[in-house]
Amino acid sequence: MKKIIAFFLILSCSMALLAAPAKPTAPKTKAQKAVPSILFDGKKFYLQYSSGNSQQWLNEYLPKGQNFNNYTEMLTARSYDAVTATPEQIGRSIIVNLLKTYPKTSYNFVKGIHPDEVEISFAIPGQWVDEFNLFRIIPGKNGHPIALQYVRRAVYSPSDTQEQIEQKNSQLTTAMRKDFDRWLKALRTLPVPKMQRTPQK
């Protein structure tokens, strides 16, 4: 599958406000507990995956109606609970792992606008998915960093025509050009969400 890839890689990151559960009409029981959500760029993202151990914990959030097979946007928060490191060290490890899998990938790695933070951006072209990533890595508590990530994707189907593939890729590229500054501002102004440490899959 041939794709027209015109990714714009600039760096910066940031996330948005923790949102309260939608209009509860009655007190929630434990079984009815509301799904944690985050408001990012004017849209709610809901916790869909939570997994971890004593070393680190990962939370993944998707917009309503999307799942891990078809999502076009995702927010993640990863807490490095047992790692004592600077955000720059964590950022460097992300880039090292990126280049192991995608050796020719371009990326941007810069200091954040907040003290001691770093920001990373890169795009990964693939056969079935093209993906753009923004990271904001913050110091966290007691030297245990937290990485916040926004992912935007174009997802292709085996049944897509060349025209449909190019249209989806063009929509992603246009969004990256047009909306990057807004995504960046949203990620930079996002308070760190509370890590959900109950396994959820």
C-alpha positions as CSV (number, residue, x, y, z in Angstrom):
1,M,0.0,0.0,0.0
2,K,1.5,3.2,-1.1
3,K,0.8,6.3,1.0
4,I,1.5,9.9,0.6
5,I,3.2,10.8,3.8
6,A,3.7,14.5,4.5
7,F,4.2,14.5,8.3
8,F,5.2,17.7,10.0
9,L,7.4,17.1,13.0
10,I,7.7,19.9,15.5
11,L,8.0,19.4,19.2
12,S,5.9,20.2,22.2
13,C,3.5,18.6,24.5
14,S,0.8,19.1,27.0
15,M,-2.6,17.7,28.3
16,A,-5.9,19.0,29.5
17,L,-8.1,19.2,32.6
18,L,-9.3,16.3,34.6
19,A,-13.1,16.2,34.0
20,A,-15.6,15.1,36.6
21,P,-17.9,12.2,35.8
22,A,-20.9,13.2,33.7
23,K,-24.1,14.3,35.5
24,P,-24.7,11.8,38.2
25,T,-28.4,11.5,39.0
26,A,-27.9,9.4,42.1
27,P,-24.9,8.4,44.3
28,K,-22.8,5.8,42.5
29,T,-22.3,2.4,44.1
30,K,-19.0,0.6,43.8
31,A,-20.4,-1.4,40.9
32,Q,-21.6,1.7,39.2
33,K,-18.5,3.8,39.7
34,A,-18.1,6.3,37.0
35,V,-15.3,5.8,34.5
36,P,-12.4,8.2,35.0
37,S,-12.2,10.8,32.2
38,I,-9.9,13.6,31.1
39,L,-10.9,16.7,29.1
40,F,-8.4,17.4,26.4
41,D,-8.8,19.9,23.6
42,G,-12.5,20.2,24.3
43,K,-13.2,16.5,24.2
44,K,-13.6,13.9,26.9
45,F,-11.3,10.9,26.9
46,Y,-12.3,7.9,29.1
47,L,-10.0,5.4,30.8
48,Q,-10.0,2.2,28.8
49,Y,-6.8,0.4,30.0
50,S,-4.9,0.4,33.3
51,S,-2.0,-1.9,33.9
52,G,1.3,-1.8,35.9
53,N,3.5,-3.1,38.6
54,S,5.9,-1.8,41.2
55,Q,8.1,-0.4,38.5
56,Q,5.6,1.7,36.5
57,W,1.9,2.2,35.8
58,L,0.2,3.0,32.5
59,N,-3.3,4.5,32.0
60,E,-4.8,4.8,28.5
61,Y,-7.8,7.0,27.6
62,L,-9.9,7.0,24.4
63,P,-12.8,9.2,23.2
64,K,-16.2,7.7,23.5
65,G,-17.0,5.3,20.7
66,Q,-13.4,4.4,19.9
67,N,-11.6,1.2,20.8
68,F,-8.0,-0.1,20.5
69,N,-8.7,-1.5,17.0
70,N,-9.9,1.7,15.4
71,Y,-8.9,4.7,17.6
72,T,-7.8,7.9,15.9
73,E,-6.9,9.7,19.2
74,M,-5.6,8.6,22.5
75,L,-4.2,10.1,25.7
76,T,-1.8,8.2,28.0
77,A,-0.2,8.8,31.4
78,R,2.7,6.6,32.5
79,S,4.1,6.9,36.0
80,Y,7.7,5.6,36.5
81,D,7.1,4.6,40.2
82,A,10.4,2.8,40.8
83,V,12.6,4.8,38.4
84,T,14.6,7.7,39.8
85,A,15.5,9.7,36.7
86,T,15.1,13.1,35.2
87,P,12.5,13.8,32.5
88,E,15.4,14.2,30.0
89,Q,16.7,10.7,30.8
90,I,13.2,9.3,30.3
91,G,12.9,11.2,27.1
92,R,16.2,9.9,25.8
93,S,15.2,6.3,26.6
94,I,11.9,6.9,24.6
95,I,14.0,8.1,21.6
96,V,16.5,5.2,21.9
97,N,13.6,2.7,21.8
98,L,11.9,4.5,18.9
99,L,15.1,4.4,16.8
100,K,15.6,0.7,17.5
101,T,12.3,-0.1,15.9
102,Y,12.2,2.8,13.4
103,P,15.8,3.7,12.7
104,K,15.2,6.6,10.2
105,T,12.5,8.3,12.2
106,S,12.8,12.1,12.6
107,Y,12.0,13.5,16.0
108,N,12.1,16.7,18.0
109,F,13.3,16.8,21.6
110,V,13.2,20.1,23.4
111,K,13.0,21.6,26.9
112,G,9.5,22.2,28.1
113,I,8.0,25.5,29.1
114,H,7.8,24.3,32.7
115,P,10.9,23.8,34.8
116,D,12.8,20.6,34.2
117,E,10.2,19.2,31.7
118,V,11.0,18.0,28.2
119,E,8.8,17.6,25.2
120,I,9.1,15.2,22.3
121,S,7.3,14.8,19.0
122,F,7.6,12.3,16.1
123,A,5.5,10.6,13.5
124,I,5.6,6.9,12.5
125,P,4.4,5.8,9.1
126,G,3.1,2.2,8.8
127,Q,1.2,0.0,6.5
128,W,-2.1,0.1,8.3
129,V,-1.6,3.1,10.6
130,D,0.2,6.4,10.4
131,E,0.7,7.9,13.9
132,F,1.8,11.2,15.3
133,N,3.0,11.4,19.0
134,L,3.4,14.3,21.4
135,F,5.0,13.7,24.8
136,R,5.3,16.0,27.8
137,I,7.6,14.4,30.5
138,I,7.5,16.0,34.0
139,P,9.6,15.4,37.1
140,G,6.8,13.9,39.2
141,K,7.3,13.3,42.9
142,N,10.6,12.3,44.6
143,G,12.3,12.0,41.2
144,H,9.8,9.6,39.7
145,P,8.9,11.1,36.3
146,I,5.5,11.0,34.6
147,A,5.0,10.9,30.9
148,L,1.9,12.4,29.3
149,Q,1.2,11.5,25.7
150,Y,-1.2,12.5,23.0
151,V,-1.5,10.3,19.9
152,R,-3.3,11.1,16.6
153,R,-3.6,8.4,14.0
154,A,-4.9,7.6,10.5
155,V,-6.1,4.0,10.4
156,Y,-6.3,2.1,7.1
157,S,-8.4,-0.9,6.2
158,P,-7.5,-3.7,3.7
159,S,-10.7,-2.7,1.9
160,D,-9.6,1.0,1.5
161,T,-9.0,2.2,-2.0
162,Q,-5.8,4.2,-2.8
163,E,-8.0,7.3,-2.9
164,Q,-9.4,6.5,0.6
165,I,-5.9,5.9,2.0
166,E,-4.6,9.2,0.6
167,Q,-7.7,11.0,1.9
168,K,-7.2,9.6,5.5
169,N,-3.5,10.5,5.4
170,S,-4.2,14.0,4.1
171,Q,-6.7,14.5,6.9
172,L,-4.0,13.5,9.5
173,T,-1.4,15.7,7.8
174,T,-3.8,18.7,7.6
175,A,-4.7,18.2,11.3
176,M,-1.0,18.2,12.3
177,R,-0.4,21.4,10.4
178,K,-3.6,23.2,11.5
179,D,-4.1,21.9,15.1
180,F,-0.6,21.2,16.4
181,D,-0.3,24.5,18.4
182,R,-3.7,23.8,20.0
183,W,-2.7,20.2,20.9
184,L,0.5,21.5,22.3
185,K,-1.2,24.1,24.4
186,A,-3.7,21.6,25.7
187,L,-1.0,19.2,26.7
188,R,1.1,21.9,28.3
189,T,-1.8,23.1,30.4
190,L,-3.1,19.7,31.4
191,P,-2.8,19.0,35.1
192,V,-1.3,15.6,35.7
193,P,-4.3,13.2,36.0
194,K,-4.5,11.0,39.1
195,M,-3.0,7.6,38.2
196,Q,-5.6,4.9,38.3
197,R,-3.9,1.9,39.8
198,T,-6.6,-0.7,39.5
199,P,-6.0,-3.1,36.6
200,Q,-8.5,-2.6,33.8
201,K,-8.3,-4.3,30.3
